[in-house]
Amino acid sequence: MNQNVEKITASFGLEDSTITKKTEQKIESKEVKLYFDPASQNTFKNAVKSTIDKMISQIETKSIYAAFQEQLGEETTAFDQEKFISFKEIVPKKGHQEIIPNSTQHNVPAWTLFAIFFIVIPLSINLVKEKNQGTLIRLRTNPVSYFTVIAGKIITFLIICMIQFYLMVAVGVYLFPHLNLPALQVEGIMGLMSIVALFSGFAAIGFGILLGTIAKTQEQSAPFGATSVVILAAVGGVWVPVFAMPKIMQVIAGISPINWGLNAFYDVILRNATLIDTLPEISYLFLFFIAMVLISLFYDEKKRAV
C-alpha cells in the first residue's frame, strides 16, 4: 500500500528525494475463508459477508489515510482505493462436487418426525380403550408388571414408526424426482438416519404412553394428542425454520422433542456428522422417553394405591 501512495505522490511531484525507489511488486490479494453451516440461508450468508466487507473497507481506508499522512503530513482524498482482501465461501464437497442444501433435505425429516409423533393418538386411544373395556385389568391379573405390558406396546408401535420413516425416505428418493423435486441423497447416511428415527420414535411413544395413562376417555386423549403434536411441530421448526422465529420462540423451540430430532437429522444429512456428533440430541430424545414412562408408571401406581 505504501508503494501505491509513493507512486501517487510522485505523479504530483511530491515525492521525497530521500526516498529510494523500490522495485514495484504486485500486492498479492489476501483471502478470508468463511465457513457456513450448510443449513444457513443465503440471506444470512449475504448479511455476514456484507458486514465483514464493510469492516474491511474501513480498515483499508484508515490504512490509506495513514500512508498519505506519513508521506504528506496531511490528509487527502486523491487516491485509488484497491481492495486487497477477497472472500471465498467454503462449502461441503463430495469428491469435486459441491453439496448444496435443498428443500428435500428439510421436508423429508421434518414430515417424518411429524408423522412419527402422530403415533401418540392411536397409542393413547388404545391405552384408554383397554382401561375402559377392562382389558388392562385382565392383563394385570397375569404375574407381570405394568412395565411388561407397556413394553409390548413400545415394541409394536416402534416398528410402526420405523415403517413410517422408511416410507417417507422412499418417497424422497424415488417419488420426488418424478415431481421435479431434488431427490434425497441417503448414500452412506441411512444407518445414522435410522438411529435418529428410532430414538425419535421412542420419544413419541413415551409421550403417547403418558397421555394414555392419564386420560380417562378417548375424547380427552385424541384431541389433546393431536393438538399437542401440532404445537410441538410448529414450535419445533417443521413449518417455519427456527432461526426465522423471534428470540423467545427460539428458546421455546429448544424444549420441543421434534426440534431435537430435526437437528439430529440436519447433523446427519447436511453436516456429515458421526454418531458421536448426534449423541446430544439422541440423548435428549431417549431421556424424554424414559421420563415419560417413569411418570406413567408412577401415576399408575399412585392411582391404584388410592
C-alpha positions, 0 to 999 in steps of 0.5 A, a space after each residue: 500500500 505504501 508503494 501505491 501512495 509513493 507512486 501517487 505522490 510522485 505523479 504530483 511531484 511530491 515525492 521525497 528525494 530521500 526516498 529510494 525507489 523500490 522495485 514495484 511488486 504486485 500486492 498479492 490479494 489476501 483471502 478470508 475463508 468463511 465457513 457456513 453451516 450448510 443449513 444457513 440461508 443465503 440471506 444470512 450468508 449475504 448479511 455476514 459477508 456484507 458486514 465483514 466487507 464493510 469492516 474491511 473497507 474501513 480498515 483499508 481506508 484508515 490504512 490509506 489515510 495513514 500512508 498519505 499522512 506519513 508521506 504528506 503530513 496531511 490528509 487527502 482524498 486523491 487516491 485509488 482505493 484497491 481492495 486487497 482482501 477477497 472472500 471465498 465461501 467454503 462449502 461441503 464437497 463430495 469428491 469435486 462436487 459441491 453439496 448444496 442444501 435443498 428443500 428435500 433435505 428439510 421436508 423429508 425429516 421434518 414430515 417424518 418426525 411429524 408423522 412419527 409423533 402422530 403415533 401418540 393418538 392411536 397409542 393413547 386411544 388404545 391405552 384408554 380403550 383397554 382401561 375402559 373395556 377392562 382389558 388392562 385389568 385382565 392383563 394385570 391379573 397375569 404375574 407381570 408388571 405394568 412395565 411388561 405390558 407397556 413394553 409390548 406396546 413400545 415394541 409394536 408401535 416402534 416398528 410402526 414408526 420405523 415403517 413410517 420413516 422408511 416410507 417417507 425416505 422412499 418417497 424422497 428418493 424415488 417419488 420426488 424426482 418424478 415431481 421435479 423435486 431434488 431427490 434425497 441423497 441417503 448414500 452412506 447416511 441411512 444407518 445414522 438416519 435410522 438411529 435418529 428415527 428410532 430414538 425419535 420414535 421412542 420419544 413419541 411413544 413415551 409421550 403417547 404412553 403418558 397421555 394414555 395413562 392419564 386420560 380417562 376417555 378417548 375424547 380427552 386423549 385424541 384431541 389433546 394428542 393431536 393438538 399437542 403434536 401440532 404445537 410441538 411441530 410448529 414450535 419445533 421448526 417443521 413449518 417455519 425454520 427456527 432461526 426465522 422465529 423471534 428470540 423467545 420462540 427460539 428458546 421455546 423451540 429448544 424444549 420441543 422433542 421434534 426440534 431435537 430430532 430435526 437437528 439430529 437429522 440436519 447433523 446427519 444429512 447436511 453436516 456429515 456428522 458421526 454418531 458421536 456428533 448426534 449423541 446430544 440430541 439422541 440423548 435428549 430424545 431417549 431421556 424424554 422417553 424414559 421420563 415419560 414412562 417413569 411418570 406413567 408408571 408412577 401415576 399408575 401406581 399412585 392411582 391404584 394405591 388410592 
